[in-house]
Amino acid sequence: MFARLLYTFLFYLLAPVFLFRLFRKRPNTPAAGKRWREYFGAAPELKGQNPIWIHAASVGETIAISPLIKAIKQAYPQQAIVLTTTTTTGAEQAAKLGELVEHRYMPLDFSWAVRAFLRRVQPKAMLIVETELWLNALVSVKRVGIPIFVLNARLSERSYKRYAKFSAIARLIASSVDGVLCQHHDDAERFQRLGFKKENVLTVGSVKYDLQIADAVISAADDLREKLGVGRLVWIAASTHEGEDEQILSSHRELLKKKPESLLVLVPRHPQRFEAVDVLCRQQGFDVVRRTSSQSVTANTQVYLADTMGEMLQLLGAADVVFMGGSLVGDSVGGHNLLEPAALAKPVITGPSIYNFNDIAQQLMEVGACRMCQDNQQLAEMVGRSFENPKQACLSGRAGFAVVEKNRGALEKTLAFLRAKVL
């Protein structure tokens, strides 16, 4: 009891810091706007009844759990799901799931805020993605008899040591959780050392790798490549942000000096930037064709501006080399999903800011499927080397695909567990 009181007291002291970080305006980041009340438990009424509550802190966790959400809705179409995130970028990612979920912001870790959220939502189970373990939320949920499970769980040695310093709080957290499905055996071992019951800790792998590329996507990618030019050298800069496009275009300009037949497929992350990026390309002297225009790509076209939404997989599939954006703009974004190009067997390049996907990037880098550039000059050099050595680029892509294939299977194991416990 004392440990929780102390934790709550400290959380109140630190709350202004949390609020400042949540509500401050940042470039390339959407604002919570009028939805700020949700952070204090004032969640709008849901359309669905008796939902499963899934909490994914931010972008990476939301992407990770998306295949499971789709699998649940496919098997149980009437099952309502409320998905909470802490960050607004996580909310933006959740919106891509459309009507599969209803999104709400996670209430701050005040017991009264969590209780208010529970009264409005009335979930039948809480599923936490990875390791977002807030003490008051867990205790409040447990007290009303709602089971809590941690999915796709991971616990680094560093995080373990941090939790272990506050053993009384760690024991309260462990006693509130009914099951932990870990990514790796070493994660499971650390959860057990922290006080979680051995029988409640399972190792099933990571659901991040269970994405499937439909045959229709492959066919659409092949058709697009025909339009872009089968004999051309095509690279894609996917999900770029403000301040990043200039660097990409600088890289492409350098590339064109040595490989004048190169074509850049440029995909801005946000649709409201399509016009501005088009203007930027033309101001810098590039010959541009927009995807939505009736204009055809010719040998003179240097930039193909993808000004559409929902076509990322086929755009990636039509390229020879992939640069994943959101990684050359400091720490404001933290990268984007590296598994999609890997699942398409494409060699991947990323910038240095990839904190949302560190674990995936590390695995891909270890097998040579992903390389990290520090700036636009190095990016141009890496793309150029891939063009000069297509056999090596192909091997890199296959290595990334092998990583994805090796790690598949967690989705079905997790779904089977939920069938027995929740669904």
C-alpha positions as CSV (number, residue, x, y, z in Angstrom):
1,M,0.0,0.0,0.0
2,F,2.8,2.4,0.9
3,A,4.6,1.7,-2.3
4,R,1.5,2.6,-4.4
5,L,0.9,5.8,-2.3
6,L,4.4,6.9,-2.9
7,Y,4.2,6.1,-6.6
8,T,0.9,8.1,-6.9
9,F,2.4,11.0,-5.0
10,L,5.4,11.1,-7.4
11,F,3.2,10.7,-10.4
12,Y,1.2,13.8,-9.3
13,L,4.4,15.7,-9.0
14,L,5.6,14.6,-12.5
15,A,2.2,15.0,-14.1
16,P,2.9,18.6,-15.4
17,V,5.9,17.1,-17.3
18,F,3.8,14.4,-18.9
19,L,1.1,16.9,-19.8
20,F,3.6,19.3,-21.4
21,R,5.1,16.5,-23.5
22,L,1.7,15.3,-24.6
23,F,0.2,18.7,-25.5
24,R,3.1,20.7,-26.8
25,K,3.1,21.4,-30.5
26,R,5.8,19.7,-32.5
27,P,6.6,19.6,-36.2
28,N,5.3,16.6,-38.1
29,T,3.1,15.6,-35.2
30,P,-0.7,15.9,-35.0
31,A,-2.3,17.6,-32.0
32,A,-4.8,16.1,-29.6
33,G,-7.0,19.1,-30.0
34,K,-10.4,19.0,-28.3
35,R,-9.8,15.3,-27.4
36,W,-7.5,16.3,-24.5
37,R,-10.2,15.4,-22.0
38,E,-9.8,11.7,-22.9
39,Y,-6.5,11.8,-21.0
40,F,-8.5,12.4,-17.9
41,G,-10.9,9.5,-18.4
42,A,-13.6,11.5,-20.3
43,A,-13.9,8.9,-23.1
44,P,-16.8,9.5,-25.6
45,E,-19.4,6.8,-25.7
46,L,-18.5,3.7,-27.8
47,K,-20.6,2.3,-30.6
48,G,-19.8,-1.2,-29.6
49,Q,-20.7,-3.1,-26.4
50,N,-18.6,-5.2,-24.1
51,P,-15.3,-4.4,-26.0
52,I,-11.9,-5.8,-25.7
53,W,-9.6,-3.0,-24.6
54,I,-6.2,-3.0,-26.4
55,H,-3.6,-0.4,-25.3
56,A,-0.7,0.4,-27.7
57,A,1.4,3.3,-26.5
58,S,2.5,4.7,-29.8
59,V,3.2,4.1,-33.5
60,G,5.4,1.0,-33.2
61,E,3.0,-0.8,-30.8
62,T,0.0,0.0,-32.9
63,I,1.6,-1.3,-36.0
64,A,2.7,-4.4,-34.1
65,I,-0.8,-5.3,-32.9
66,S,-2.6,-4.4,-36.2
67,P,-2.3,-8.0,-37.6
68,L,-3.9,-9.4,-34.5
69,I,-6.7,-6.9,-34.5
70,K,-7.5,-7.8,-38.1
71,A,-7.4,-11.5,-37.2
72,I,-9.8,-11.0,-34.3
73,K,-12.2,-9.1,-36.4
74,Q,-12.1,-11.6,-39.2
75,A,-12.8,-14.5,-36.8
76,Y,-15.2,-12.5,-34.6
77,P,-16.7,-9.7,-36.7
78,Q,-19.1,-8.7,-34.0
79,Q,-16.5,-8.3,-31.3
80,A,-16.0,-4.6,-30.5
81,I,-12.4,-3.4,-29.9
82,V,-11.4,-0.1,-28.3
83,L,-7.8,0.8,-29.0
84,T,-6.1,3.3,-26.8
85,T,-2.8,5.1,-27.5
86,T,-0.8,7.6,-25.4
87,T,0.6,9.6,-28.3
88,T,-1.2,11.5,-31.0
89,T,1.1,9.8,-33.6
90,G,-0.2,6.5,-32.3
91,A,-3.7,7.8,-32.8
92,E,-2.9,8.7,-36.4
93,Q,-1.7,5.1,-36.9
94,A,-4.8,3.7,-35.3
95,A,-7.0,5.7,-37.7
96,K,-5.6,3.5,-40.5
97,L,-7.5,0.5,-39.0
98,G,-10.7,2.3,-39.9
99,E,-13.9,0.7,-38.5
100,L,-12.0,-2.3,-37.1
101,V,-11.5,-0.3,-33.9
102,E,-12.7,2.7,-32.0
103,H,-9.8,4.9,-30.8
104,R,-9.5,6.6,-27.5
105,Y,-6.6,8.2,-25.7
106,M,-5.2,6.3,-22.7
107,P,-6.1,8.1,-19.5
108,L,-3.2,9.3,-17.4
109,D,-2.2,7.0,-14.6
110,F,-4.5,8.6,-12.0
111,S,-6.8,6.0,-10.4
112,W,-9.8,8.4,-10.8
113,A,-9.2,8.9,-14.5
114,V,-8.8,5.2,-15.1
115,R,-12.0,4.4,-13.2
116,A,-13.9,7.1,-15.2
117,F,-12.6,5.5,-18.4
118,L,-13.7,2.0,-17.2
119,R,-17.3,3.3,-16.4
120,R,-17.7,4.7,-19.9
121,V,-16.1,1.8,-21.8
122,Q,-16.9,-1.2,-19.7
123,P,-14.3,-3.6,-21.4
124,K,-14.4,-7.3,-20.8
125,A,-10.6,-7.6,-21.0
126,M,-7.5,-5.4,-21.2
127,L,-4.7,-6.3,-23.6
128,I,-1.4,-4.4,-23.3
129,V,1.0,-4.3,-26.2
130,E,4.7,-4.9,-25.3
131,T,5.5,-3.3,-21.9
132,E,3.2,-0.4,-21.1
133,L,2.7,-1.2,-17.4
134,W,1.2,1.6,-15.5
135,L,0.6,0.7,-11.8
136,N,-2.6,2.6,-11.0
137,A,-4.2,1.5,-14.3
138,L,-3.4,-2.1,-13.7
139,V,-4.6,-2.1,-10.1
140,S,-7.8,-0.2,-11.0
141,V,-8.6,-2.6,-13.8
142,K,-7.8,-5.7,-11.7
143,R,-10.0,-4.5,-8.8
144,V,-13.2,-4.5,-11.0
145,G,-12.4,-8.1,-12.1
146,I,-11.3,-7.4,-15.6
147,P,-8.5,-9.8,-16.8
148,I,-5.2,-8.2,-18.0
149,F,-2.9,-9.8,-20.5
150,V,0.4,-8.4,-21.9
151,L,0.9,-9.3,-25.6
152,N,4.0,-9.2,-27.7
153,A,5.7,-8.6,-24.4
154,R,9.4,-7.6,-24.2
155,L,11.5,-6.6,-21.3
156,S,15.1,-5.6,-21.9
157,E,17.8,-6.2,-19.2
158,R,17.9,-2.4,-18.8
159,S,14.2,-2.2,-18.2
160,Y,14.3,-5.2,-15.9
161,K,16.9,-3.5,-13.7
162,R,14.9,-0.3,-13.6
163,Y,11.8,-2.2,-12.4
164,A,13.8,-4.3,-10.0
165,K,15.0,-1.1,-8.2
166,F,11.3,-0.7,-7.1
167,S,10.6,-4.3,-6.1
168,A,7.4,-3.5,-4.2
169,I,5.9,-1.7,-7.2
170,A,7.1,-4.5,-9.5
171,R,5.3,-7.1,-7.2
172,L,2.0,-5.1,-7.4
173,I,2.3,-5.0,-11.2
174,A,3.0,-8.7,-11.4
175,S,0.1,-9.6,-9.2
176,S,-2.3,-7.5,-11.3
177,V,-1.4,-9.3,-14.6
178,D,-3.1,-12.5,-15.6
179,G,-0.8,-13.5,-18.4
180,V,2.2,-12.4,-20.4
181,L,2.9,-13.6,-24.0
182,C,6.6,-12.8,-24.6
183,Q,8.5,-12.3,-27.9
184,H,11.6,-14.2,-26.8
185,H,12.7,-16.6,-24.1
186,D,15.0,-14.1,-22.5
187,D,12.1,-11.7,-22.1
188,A,10.1,-14.4,-20.4
189,E,13.0,-15.2,-18.0
190,R,13.2,-11.5,-17.0
191,F,9.5,-11.3,-16.4
192,Q,9.8,-14.3,-14.1
193,R,12.7,-12.8,-12.2
194,L,10.6,-9.7,-11.7
195,G,8.0,-11.7,-9.9
196,F,5.5,-12.8,-12.5
197,K,4.3,-16.3,-12.0
198,K,6.0,-18.9,-14.2
199,E,2.7,-20.5,-15.3
200,N,1.5,-17.1,-16.5
201,V,4.5,-16.3,-18.7
202,L,4.6,-17.9,-22.2
203,T,6.9,-17.4,-25.2
204,V,5.1,-17.1,-28.5
205,G,7.2,-14.8,-30.6
206,S,6.4,-11.4,-32.1
207,V,3.1,-10.7,-34.0
208,K,4.9,-7.9,-35.9
209,Y,6.2,-10.4,-38.4
210,D,2.8,-11.9,-39.3
211,L,2.0,-9.5,-42.1
212,Q,0.7,-11.0,-45.3
213,I,1.2,-9.6,-48.8
214,A,-1.8,-10.4,-51.0
215,D,-1.3,-11.6,-54.5
216,A,-3.4,-8.6,-55.7
217,V,-0.7,-6.3,-54.2
218,I,2.1,-8.1,-56.0
219,S,0.2,-7.9,-59.3
220,A,-0.5,-4.2,-58.8
221,A,3.2,-3.6,-58.0
222,D,4.2,-5.4,-61.2
223,D,1.7,-3.3,-63.3
224,L,3.1,-0.1,-61.7
225,R,6.6,-1.1,-62.5
226,E,5.7,-1.6,-66.1
227,K,4.4,2.0,-66.2
228,L,7.6,3.3,-64.4
229,G,9.9,1.4,-66.8
230,V,11.2,-2.1,-66.3
231,G,14.6,-1.2,-67.5
232,R,15.0,1.8,-65.2
233,L,16.7,2.1,-61.8
234,V,13.9,2.9,-59.4
235,W,14.2,3.8,-55.7
236,I,11.5,4.9,-53.3
237,A,11.6,7.3,-50.4
238,A,8.6,6.2,-48.4
239,S,6.6,8.1,-45.8
240,T,8.8,11.3,-45.9
241,H,8.2,14.2,-43.5
242,E,8.7,18.0,-43.8
243,G,12.4,18.8,-43.8
244,E,13.2,15.3,-45.2
245,D,12.1,15.8,-48.8
246,E,14.8,18.4,-49.4
247,Q,17.4,15.8,-48.3
248,I,15.9,13.1,-50.5
249,L,15.9,15.4,-53.5
250,S,19.5,16.3,-52.8
251,S,20.4,12.6,-52.7
252,H,18.5,12.0,-56.0
253,R,20.4,14.9,-57.7
254,E,23.7,13.3,-56.8
255,L,22.5,9.9,-57.9
256,L,21.4,11.3,-61.3
257,K,24.9,12.5,-62.0
258,K,26.1,8.9,-62.1
259,K,22.9,7.2,-62.9
260,P,20.9,9.5,-65.2
261,E,18.3,6.9,-65.8
262,S,17.3,6.7,-62.1
263,L,13.8,7.4,-61.0
264,L,12.7,8.5,-57.5
265,V,9.3,7.5,-56.2
266,L,8.6,10.1,-53.6
267,V,5.8,9.3,-51.1
268,P,5.0,12.1,-48.5
269,R,3.7,10.8,-45.3
270,H,0.8,13.2,-45.0
271,P,-1.7,14.0,-47.8
272,Q,-1.8,17.7,-46.9
273,R,1.8,18.0,-48.0
274,F,1.3,16.6,-51.5
275,E,1.0,20.0,-53.2
276,A,3.9,21.5,-51.3
277,V,6.2,18.6,-52.2
278,D,5.1,18.9,-55.8
279,V,6.1,22.6,-55.8
280,L,9.4,21.8,-54.1
281,C,10.3,19.2,-56.7
282,R,9.5,21.5,-59.6
283,Q,11.3,24.5,-58.0
284,Q,14.4,22.4,-57.8
285,G,14.2,21.6,-61.5
286,F,13.1,18.0,-61.4
287,D,10.8,16.6,-64.1
288,V,7.8,15.4,-62.1
289,V,4.8,13.1,-62.8
290,R,2.1,12.8,-60.2
291,R,0.4,9.5,-59.7
292,T,-3.0,11.0,-59.9
293,S,-2.3,12.9,-63.1
294,S,-3.1,11.6,-66.6
295,Q,0.5,12.2,-67.6
296,S,2.6,9.2,-68.4
297,V,6.1,8.5,-67.1
298,T,8.7,9.0,-69.8
299,A,12.5,8.6,-70.0
300,N,12.8,12.2,-68.9
301,T,10.7,11.8,-65.7
302,Q,13.0,12.1,-62.7
303,V,10.5,12.0,-59.8
304,Y,7.2,10.1,-59.6
305,L,5.2,11.8,-56.8
306,A,2.8,9.3,-55.1
307,D,0.0,11.6,-54.1
308,T,-2.4,8.8,-53.0
309,M,-3.2,7.0,-49.8
310,G,-3.4,3.3,-49.0
311,E,-1.1,2.1,-51.8
312,M,2.2,1.9,-50.0
313,L,2.7,-1.9,-50.5
314,Q,2.4,-1.7,-54.2
315,L,4.6,1.4,-54.4
316,L,7.3,-0.4,-52.4
317,G,6.9,-3.5,-54.5
318,A,7.5,-1.5,-57.7
319,A,10.9,-0.2,-56.5
320,D,14.4,-1.8,-56.5
321,V,15.6,-0.1,-53.3
322,V,13.7,1.4,-50.4
323,F,14.5,4.3,-48.2
324,M,12.1,4.4,-45.2
325,G,11.4,8.0,-44.2
326,G,10.8,9.6,-40.8
327,S,14.3,8.8,-40.0
328,L,16.2,11.8,-41.3
329,V,14.3,14.5,-39.3
330,G,15.9,14.3,-35.9
331,D,14.0,12.5,-33.1
332,S,10.6,14.0,-33.9
333,V,9.3,10.9,-35.7
334,G,11.4,7.8,-35.0
335,G,11.2,6.0,-38.3
336,H,8.5,4.0,-40.0
337,N,7.7,0.3,-40.6
338,L,10.7,-1.6,-42.0
339,L,8.9,-4.9,-42.1
340,E,6.8,-4.0,-45.1
341,P,9.7,-3.7,-47.6
342,A,11.4,-6.7,-45.9
343,A,8.3,-8.8,-46.5
344,L,8.5,-7.7,-50.2
345,A,12.2,-8.8,-50.3
346,K,13.4,-5.3,-50.9
347,P,16.8,-4.0,-49.6
348,V,16.2,-1.2,-47.1
349,I,18.0,2.0,-46.1
350,T,17.1,4.0,-43.1
351,G,18.3,7.2,-41.4
352,P,19.6,7.2,-37.9
353,S,16.4,8.0,-36.0
354,I,14.5,4.7,-35.8
355,Y,13.6,4.5,-32.1
356,N,10.1,3.2,-33.0
357,F,11.6,0.2,-34.7
358,N,14.9,-0.4,-33.0
359,D,14.4,-4.2,-32.5
360,I,13.3,-4.8,-36.1
361,A,16.1,-2.7,-37.5
362,Q,18.7,-4.5,-35.5
363,Q,17.6,-7.9,-36.8
364,L,17.6,-6.7,-40.4
365,M,21.0,-5.0,-40.0
366,E,22.5,-8.2,-38.6
367,V,21.8,-10.1,-41.8
368,G,22.6,-7.2,-44.1
369,A,19.0,-6.5,-45.1
370,C,19.0,-3.0,-43.8
371,R,21.7,-0.2,-43.9
372,M,21.7,3.1,-42.0
373,C,22.8,6.3,-43.6
374,Q,23.7,9.4,-41.5
375,D,22.8,12.1,-44.1
376,N,21.7,12.7,-47.7
377,Q,25.2,12.2,-49.1
378,Q,25.5,8.8,-47.6
379,L,22.0,7.9,-48.8
380,A,22.9,8.7,-52.4
381,E,26.1,6.6,-52.1
382,M,24.1,3.6,-50.6
383,V,21.4,3.7,-53.3
384,G,24.1,4.0,-56.0
385,R,25.9,0.9,-54.7
386,S,22.6,-1.0,-54.7
387,F,22.1,-0.1,-58.3
388,E,25.7,-1.0,-59.2
389,N,25.5,-4.4,-57.5
390,P,22.0,-5.7,-58.2
391,K,22.9,-9.3,-57.2
392,Q,24.0,-8.1,-53.7
393,A,20.9,-5.9,-53.4
394,C,18.8,-9.0,-54.3
395,L,20.6,-11.0,-51.6
396,S,19.9,-8.3,-49.1
397,G,16.2,-8.3,-49.9
398,R,16.0,-12.0,-49.6
399,A,17.8,-11.9,-46.2
400,G,15.1,-9.4,-45.0
401,F,12.4,-11.7,-46.3
402,A,14.0,-14.6,-44.4
403,V,13.9,-12.7,-41.2
404,V,10.2,-12.1,-41.6
405,E,9.5,-15.7,-42.5
406,K,11.6,-17.0,-39.6
407,N,9.6,-15.0,-37.1
408,R,6.1,-15.8,-38.3
409,G,3.7,-17.8,-36.2
410,A,3.1,-15.7,-33.1
411,L,-0.2,-14.4,-34.5
412,E,-1.9,-17.8,-34.5
413,K,-0.5,-18.7,-31.1
414,T,-1.7,-15.4,-29.6
415,L,-5.1,-15.7,-31.2
416,A,-5.4,-19.3,-29.8
417,F,-4.6,-18.0,-26.3
418,L,-7.2,-15.2,-26.6
419,R,-9.8,-17.7,-27.8
420,A,-9.3,-19.7,-24.6
421,K,-9.1,-16.6,-22.2
422,V,-11.1,-13.8,-23.7
423,L,-13.0,-14.4,-27.0
